[in-house]
């Protein structure tokens, strides 16, 4: 419009400028209305879901499935796919702190360092406990004693650790997960039945993801 107005003299030029300004204003107003409508739709969906959750809680005493915490494996996959949608790696990509043009070697080194740091923290928190020897994020946690030791370290009056038996795996898992949720507000990302089913070799990614919740909660 501006170009056409220039060709027709000052009067047409001014008219062209005003037309351009009107179109620009209309476009901005339309975009504003679209964003406001999108926001209203999101708020309406949230309100509807909150009402459904309240109804479920009132009728069953339990939150709806959508509002419950996801499993450790689901959380691990979600974080990994968000940060690395193109490939599933043996070492989770969300642990990496660098990489750049140097490629996978730097990423793997960063991930390994983060994993080792978390392992050393767990060792330090549980080193005084009998029947607990944290060496990895799999077999070391298979009987539930390490989970109990970790939460007991921060809440020593919550239960009598000396009464626990490594053979009573289900009780140990349930005790640790329930205590962590009740006293530390740590979501039970691991399922007791899943840990029992995996026997002596729990999936290290599941355990590691859950332990991160402890680290974030107590590292300070």
PEFEN-V899998 format. One line per field, one symbol per residue. phi: phi as a letter, one per 20 degrees, with the letter a starting at -180 (. if undefined). psi: psi as a letter, one per 30 degrees, with the letter a starting at -180 (. if undefined). A space follows every 50 residues. Layout:
phi->???
psi->???
This chain:
phi->.ffffffdogffffffffffffffffffffffffffffffffffffffff ffffffffedmcffgfefffffffffffffffebfebedfdfffefdapm ffnfffffffffffffffffffgffcfeefmcbecbdcffdfdnffffff ffgecfefaeffefcgfefgffffffffffffedlefffeegffffffle cffffffffffgfffffdfe
psi->eeeeeefgleeeeeeeeeeeeeeeeeeeeeeeeeeeeeeeeeeeeeeeee eeeeeeeeefgklleeflklleeeeeeeeeeefiffkklekkfffkgadb ffafeeeeeeeeeeeeeeeeeeeefgfgkkgkjjfagdefgfgfeeeeee eeefifgeljeffkkffieeeeeeeeeeeeeeefhjkifkkeeeeeefbf iljfeeeeeefeeeeeeff.
